[in-house]
Amino acid sequence: MEKRKIIKEYLEPLVIAVLIALLIRTFVVQAFKIPSGSMEPTLRVGDYILVNRFIYGIRIPYWGIRLFPYEKPQRGDVIVFIYPVDTSKDFIKRVIGTGGEKVQIVHNQIYINDKQIPDPWGYFRKGEPEYFKWLGNFGPAVVPKNSLFVLGDNRDNSADSRFWGFVPDDDVLGKAFVIYFSWNRRAENWLHDIRWSRIGEWVH
């Protein structure tokens, strides 16, 4: 009897804590690690970010249903989504075009519905080598309803909507909002591995 009481006393709080953690991870906030340089300089390899999974509505896995949507993805949002080509992977990019908009890129300049828009996020290699010039042109193409056109900030080193098409709204997992940890695994001195200046930086 005493043994059961001890198990209940310690096991119940543990189970409850695990369930709460799973609920938070699934519906509220989730941590992600940046594995590539496609979003540089905004996000660097080795950055660890938190993603708000609630802001676009609670996504019910496998059902394609969203409950209590607070807002829709907007141009400029940095989002995490299910990679359309391989649904076992998650990608992170920036929203450039939303459903119904005509998107065109001409010499690295972005046009939405035939009007050039500001692009403070785009990063390009200096000198623009011949190999990368073709990446600076796309479309025109109309974004399907309930879909998004996304780009990596590192435009010369990003596999994004220019290559594999649009992201369905239902596949968006959340919006990145803060870097909670960052380290450079290539640093020669482990004391310099942690990028202290990036910790707590908001993702814009």
C-alpha positions as CSV (number, residue, x, y, z in Angstrom):
1,M,0.0,0.0,0.0
2,E,2.8,2.3,1.0
3,K,4.6,1.5,-2.3
4,R,1.5,2.4,-4.3
5,K,1.2,5.7,-2.4
6,I,4.8,6.6,-3.2
7,I,4.5,5.7,-6.9
8,K,1.3,7.8,-7.1
9,E,2.9,10.7,-5.3
10,Y,5.9,10.9,-7.7
11,L,4.5,9.4,-10.9
12,E,1.3,11.6,-11.2
13,P,3.2,14.9,-11.2
14,L,5.7,13.6,-13.7
15,V,2.9,12.4,-16.1
16,I,1.1,15.7,-15.7
17,A,4.3,17.6,-16.4
18,V,5.0,15.6,-19.5
19,L,1.5,16.1,-20.8
20,I,1.6,19.8,-20.2
21,A,5.0,20.0,-22.0
22,L,3.6,18.0,-25.0
23,L,0.6,20.3,-25.2
24,I,2.8,23.4,-25.1
25,R,5.1,22.0,-27.7
26,T,2.2,21.0,-30.0
27,F,0.0,24.0,-29.7
28,V,1.8,27.0,-28.2
29,V,5.6,27.3,-28.5
30,Q,8.2,25.0,-30.1
31,A,11.9,25.2,-30.3
32,F,13.7,24.8,-33.6
33,K,17.4,24.7,-34.6
34,I,18.7,26.5,-37.7
35,P,20.7,23.9,-39.8
36,S,21.6,25.9,-42.9
37,G,22.5,29.4,-44.1
38,S,19.4,30.0,-46.2
39,M,18.1,32.7,-43.8
40,E,21.4,34.5,-43.2
41,P,22.1,37.1,-42.0
42,T,18.7,37.1,-40.1
43,L,19.3,33.6,-38.8
44,R,22.6,31.8,-38.7
45,V,23.6,28.2,-38.6
46,G,23.6,27.3,-34.9
47,D,20.8,29.6,-33.9
48,Y,18.1,28.1,-31.7
49,I,14.7,29.8,-32.0
50,L,11.3,29.7,-30.5
51,V,8.3,29.5,-32.8
52,N,4.8,30.8,-31.8
53,R,2.4,28.0,-32.8
54,F,-0.7,29.7,-31.6
55,I,-0.6,33.0,-33.5
56,Y,-2.0,31.5,-36.8
57,G,-4.5,29.3,-34.9
58,I,-4.2,26.0,-33.2
59,R,-3.3,23.4,-35.9
60,I,-4.8,20.0,-35.4
61,P,-2.2,17.5,-36.8
62,Y,-3.4,15.2,-39.6
63,W,-6.8,16.9,-39.8
64,G,-5.8,20.2,-41.6
65,I,-8.0,22.2,-39.2
66,R,-7.1,25.4,-37.4
67,L,-8.9,26.6,-34.3
68,F,-9.0,30.2,-32.9
69,P,-6.8,31.8,-35.6
70,Y,-5.5,35.1,-34.3
71,E,-4.0,36.3,-37.6
72,K,-2.9,35.1,-41.0
73,P,0.7,35.0,-42.2
74,Q,1.7,38.4,-43.5
75,R,4.4,39.5,-45.9
76,G,7.7,39.7,-43.9
77,D,6.8,37.0,-41.4
78,V,9.5,34.4,-40.8
79,I,7.6,31.1,-40.7
80,V,8.3,27.4,-40.0
81,F,6.3,25.1,-42.2
82,I,6.1,21.5,-43.5
83,Y,8.4,21.2,-46.5
84,P,6.1,20.4,-49.5
85,V,8.6,18.1,-51.2
86,D,9.3,16.0,-48.1
87,T,6.7,16.2,-45.4
88,S,9.0,14.6,-42.8
89,K,11.0,17.9,-42.8
90,D,10.3,21.4,-41.5
91,F,11.6,24.5,-43.3
92,I,12.0,28.1,-42.3
93,K,11.6,31.0,-44.8
94,R,10.1,34.5,-45.1
95,V,6.6,35.2,-46.5
96,I,6.8,37.3,-49.6
97,G,3.5,36.7,-51.4
98,T,0.1,35.6,-50.1
99,G,-2.9,34.0,-51.7
100,G,-4.2,35.8,-54.9
101,E,-1.1,38.0,-55.3
102,K,0.9,38.0,-58.5
103,V,4.6,37.6,-57.7
104,Q,7.5,38.5,-60.0
105,I,11.2,38.9,-59.4
106,V,13.2,41.0,-61.9
107,H,17.0,41.4,-61.3
108,N,16.5,40.7,-57.6
109,Q,13.7,43.3,-57.3
110,I,10.4,41.9,-56.0
111,Y,7.1,43.0,-57.6
112,I,3.7,42.2,-56.1
113,N,0.7,42.8,-58.4
114,D,3.1,44.7,-60.8
115,K,4.3,47.1,-58.1
116,Q,7.8,47.0,-56.7
117,I,7.9,46.5,-53.0
118,P,10.6,47.3,-50.5
119,D,12.9,44.3,-49.7
120,P,14.9,45.0,-46.6
121,W,15.4,41.3,-46.0
122,G,17.2,40.2,-49.1
123,Y,20.9,39.4,-48.9
124,F,23.0,38.9,-52.1
125,R,26.6,37.9,-52.8
126,K,28.8,40.8,-53.6
127,G,29.7,41.1,-57.3
128,E,26.7,38.8,-58.3
129,P,28.7,36.1,-60.1
130,E,27.2,34.8,-63.4
131,Y,26.2,31.6,-61.8
132,F,23.7,33.3,-59.5
133,K,22.2,35.8,-61.9
134,W,19.4,33.5,-63.0
135,L,18.2,33.3,-59.3
136,G,17.3,37.0,-59.4
137,N,14.4,36.4,-61.8
138,F,11.2,34.6,-61.3
139,G,7.6,34.5,-62.7
140,P,5.3,36.1,-62.9
141,A,3.1,33.6,-61.0
142,V,-0.1,34.0,-59.1
143,V,-0.1,32.6,-55.6
144,P,-3.0,30.1,-55.2
145,K,-5.7,30.8,-52.7
146,N,-4.8,29.8,-49.1
147,S,-1.1,29.5,-50.1
148,L,2.1,31.4,-49.6
149,F,5.2,32.3,-51.7
150,V,8.3,32.2,-49.5
151,L,12.0,33.1,-49.9
152,G,15.1,32.6,-47.9
153,D,16.8,35.9,-46.9
154,N,20.1,34.5,-48.3
155,R,18.7,34.7,-51.9
156,D,21.7,33.2,-53.6
157,N,21.8,30.2,-51.2
158,S,18.2,29.2,-50.6
159,A,15.9,26.4,-51.9
160,D,12.5,28.1,-51.7
161,S,9.3,28.8,-53.7
162,R,11.4,29.7,-56.7
163,F,12.3,26.0,-56.9
164,W,9.5,23.9,-55.4
165,G,6.4,26.1,-55.5
166,F,4.0,27.4,-52.9
167,V,3.3,26.6,-49.2
168,P,-0.3,25.7,-48.2
169,D,-1.6,27.8,-45.3
170,D,-2.5,24.5,-43.5
171,D,1.2,23.4,-43.5
172,V,2.4,26.5,-41.6
173,L,3.5,25.5,-38.1
174,G,4.1,28.9,-36.7
175,K,6.0,32.2,-36.6
176,A,9.6,32.6,-35.4
177,F,9.9,35.3,-32.8
178,V,13.1,35.0,-30.7
179,I,16.6,33.5,-30.7
180,Y,17.0,31.8,-27.3
181,F,20.5,30.3,-27.9
182,S,23.2,30.5,-30.5
183,W,26.6,28.9,-30.9
184,N,29.3,28.5,-33.5
185,R,30.4,24.9,-33.7
186,R,33.3,25.9,-36.1
187,A,34.9,28.2,-33.5
188,E,38.5,27.1,-32.7
189,N,38.1,28.0,-29.1
190,W,35.1,26.5,-27.2
191,L,35.0,29.6,-25.0
192,H,34.0,31.6,-28.1
193,D,31.4,29.0,-29.3
194,I,28.4,30.8,-27.7
195,R,27.2,33.9,-29.6
196,W,26.1,35.8,-26.5
197,S,25.1,38.9,-28.5
198,R,22.5,36.9,-30.4
199,I,20.7,35.4,-27.4
200,G,17.4,37.1,-26.8
201,E,17.4,38.8,-30.2
202,W,14.0,39.1,-31.8
203,V,13.4,37.6,-35.2
204,H,12.3,40.3,-37.7
